[in-house]
Amino acid sequence: MTEAPHPPIPSFVHHRSRLTEGQQHAWDRWWPERGHDVGDILTGAEPYDPQAWFGRRAPLVLEIGSGMGESTAALAAAAPDVDHIAVEVYEPGLAQLLMRITEAGLTNVTLLRGDAVALLDQRVPPGSLAGIRIFFPDPWPKRRHRKRRLVQPGFVALAAARLEPGGLLHLATDWDDYAQQMRTVCDAEPALENTAADRPGGWTPRPEWRPVTKFEQRARVEGRTVHDLVYRARRTP
Ligand SMILES: C[S@@+](CC[C@H](N)C(=O)[O-])C[C@H]1O[C@@H](n2cnc3c(N)ncnc32)[C@H](O)[C@@H]1O
């Protein structure tokens, strides 16, 4: 690989946030069973082993930045035959997702705490994911912070390499210039093709099935348009 797969600096800022009482309870009860630390997986203290985590071999979708877990839980409930890995650094969000999946009795979600880019780079095998989802990544709107944006050429090449042939990279953002950046970067990645190439601007219509999260709600209130992009990993000839 000629380009560093990592954004030069992390795409997130890790604030230690207090858990609510309910979140703490869910964390203590369920994290040991349903959660894993990316740090442990990177050091080799624990394997990256979806088959063991889920007790089966099924199509695997990895979400980067699951936030409070609304989309993750809803999409996992709607697709019981697909296993979902939610990667997030924000503990209250992970705790909230634990509450959602245990209340709903979902067994097809595993939570990972830590940097999804390092995980993809160092542990996720090439060609192993049916999908990668990135919904409303941190927009880093100030020009001097743009280098923190997740969706950059090296990252997109990495994501494409982790998808199985035909696997989908689904991106959504409410920041116009980030949407343009995503499209430019993904269009330039030879291993990907835009599934909506024939539609105006190459944008995918907002899928009905994606729940409206706090971030999308705020975008609507503030008058920003949401853009979805769905790229497919090409089958190598
Ligand atoms: C703006 S929030 C959106 C959350 C959620 N997808 C939604 O639509 O509500 C972006 C989230 O991505 C997480 N994040 C950013 N970079 C990440 C990385 N490299 N690995 C894991 N999580 C990351 C942040 O902690 C944050 O919670």
Ligand as a Chemical Component Dictionary entry (heavy atoms), coordinates in Angstrom:
data_LIG
# 
_chem_comp.id                   LIG 
_chem_comp.type                 NON-POLYMER 
_chem_comp.pdbx_formal_charge   0 
_chem_comp.three_letter_code    LIG 
# 
loop_
_chem_comp_atom.comp_id 
_chem_comp_atom.atom_id 
_chem_comp_atom.alt_atom_id 
_chem_comp_atom.type_symbol 
_chem_comp_atom.charge 
_chem_comp_atom.model_Cartn_x 
_chem_comp_atom.model_Cartn_y 
_chem_comp_atom.model_Cartn_z 
_chem_comp_atom.pdbx_ordinal 
LIG C1  C1  C 0  -21.433 12.202 14.831 1  
LIG S1  S1  S 1  -21.437 10.650 15.638 2  
LIG C2  C2  C 0  -22.686 9.726  14.737 3  
LIG C3  C3  C 0  -23.198 8.526  15.482 4  
LIG C4  C4  C 0  -24.191 7.636  14.766 5  
LIG N1  N1  N 0  -23.616 6.978  13.615 6  
LIG C5  C5  C 0  -25.448 8.379  14.384 7  
LIG O1  O1  O 0  -25.739 8.480  13.187 8  
LIG O2  O2  O -1 -26.158 8.829  15.288 9  
LIG C6  C6  C 0  -19.924 9.918  15.088 10 
LIG C7  C7  C 0  -19.395 8.859  16.031 11 
LIG O3  O3  O 0  -18.284 8.209  15.454 12 
LIG C8  C8  C 0  -17.390 7.840  16.474 13 
LIG N2  N2  N 0  -16.086 7.625  15.837 14 
LIG C9  C9  C 0  -15.372 8.510  15.110 15 
LIG N3  N3  N 0  -14.242 7.967  14.647 16 
LIG C10 C10 C 0  -14.234 6.673  15.073 17 
LIG C11 C11 C 0  -13.300 5.598  14.935 18 
LIG N4  N4  N 0  -12.179 5.741  14.216 19 
LIG N5  N5  N 0  -13.605 4.425  15.517 20 
LIG C12 C12 C 0  -14.744 4.279  16.237 21 
LIG N6  N6  N 0  -15.661 5.266  16.415 22 
LIG C13 C13 C 0  -15.403 6.451  15.842 23 
LIG C14 C14 C 0  -17.447 9.009  17.442 24 
LIG O4  O4  O 0  -17.046 8.625  18.734 25 
LIG C15 C15 C 0  -18.927 9.389  17.376 26 
LIG O5  O5  O 0  -19.676 8.781  18.395 27 
# 
loop_
_chem_comp_bond.comp_id 
_chem_comp_bond.atom_id_1 
_chem_comp_bond.atom_id_2 
_chem_comp_bond.value_order 
_chem_comp_bond.pdbx_ordinal 
LIG C1  S1  SING 1  
LIG S1  C2  SING 2  
LIG S1  C6  SING 3  
LIG C2  C3  SING 4  
LIG C3  C4  SING 5  
LIG C4  N1  SING 6  
LIG C4  C5  SING 7  
LIG C5  O1  DOUB 8  
LIG C5  O2  SING 9  
LIG C6  C7  SING 10 
LIG C7  O3  SING 11 
LIG C7  C15 SING 12 
LIG O3  C8  SING 13 
LIG C8  N2  SING 14 
LIG C8  C14 SING 15 
LIG N2  C9  SING 16 
LIG N2  C13 SING 17 
LIG C9  N3  DOUB 18 
LIG N3  C10 SING 19 
LIG C10 C11 SING 20 
LIG C10 C13 DOUB 21 
LIG C11 N4  SING 22 
LIG C11 N5  DOUB 23 
LIG N5  C12 SING 24 
LIG C12 N6  DOUB 25 
LIG N6  C13 SING 26 
LIG C14 O4  SING 27 
LIG C14 C15 SING 28 
LIG C15 O5  SING 29 
# 
